[in-house]
Amino acid sequence: MAANWYGYDFMVGDIIRHSGITTDPDRREREHKARWPGGRLVVVRRGMTEAQARQWEASKKKTITPKR
């Protein structure tokens, strides 16, 4: 069982705009920067299996900023 999943927060300034999981933090950062230029991805959990990552994601309070 590969433990190559990451939990992350995408921050703009000190505000979390999105939280999620990925196996490729660099790609996800590029994707989120298209919506929130100037933001940064902060890895908050690493070394999780997919099941652990999905459980972590489900436990997070959803903080997605609506599109304008």
C-alpha positions in Angstrom: 0.0 0.0 0.0 1.7 3.2 -1.2 1.7 6.1 1.3 2.3 8.9 -1.2 -0.7 11.1 -0.6 -0.5 14.6 0.8 -3.0 16.8 2.7 -2.7 20.5 1.9 -4.1 24.0 2.5 -3.9 26.5 -0.3 -3.2 29.9 1.3 -3.6 33.4 0.0 -1.9 35.6 2.7 -3.0 34.0 5.9 -6.4 32.8 4.7 -7.0 29.2 3.7 -8.8 29.3 0.3 -9.0 25.5 -0.2 -8.0 22.3 1.6 -7.5 19.0 -0.2 -5.5 15.9 -1.0 -3.2 15.1 -3.8 -0.3 12.9 -4.9 1.3 15.8 -6.8 1.6 19.0 -4.7 3.4 20.9 -7.4 0.7 20.3 -10.0 -2.1 21.2 -7.5 -0.3 24.4 -6.6 -0.2 25.4 -10.3 -3.9 24.6 -10.7 -4.9 26.6 -7.7 -2.7 29.6 -8.7 -4.8 29.9 -11.9 -7.7 30.8 -9.6 -5.9 32.5 -6.8 -2.7 34.1 -8.2 -0.1 34.9 -5.5 -1.3 32.0 -3.3 0.8 29.1 -2.1 0.3 25.4 -1.2 1.2 24.3 2.3 1.6 20.6 2.9 0.1 19.8 6.3 0.1 16.0 6.1 2.3 13.7 4.2 3.0 10.0 3.8 -0.7 8.9 3.9 -2.3 6.1 2.0 -5.3 7.0 -0.3 -7.7 5.8 2.3 -6.1 7.8 5.1 -6.0 10.9 2.8 -9.7 10.6 2.0 -10.5 10.2 5.7 -8.4 13.3 6.6 -10.1 15.3 3.8 -13.6 14.3 5.0 -12.7 15.5 8.5 -11.6 18.9 7.4 -13.9 21.9 7.6 -14.6 22.9 4.0 -13.1 26.3 3.3 -13.6 26.8 -0.4 -14.0 30.4 -1.4 -16.8 30.9 -3.9 -16.0 32.0 -7.4 -16.8 35.6 -8.2 
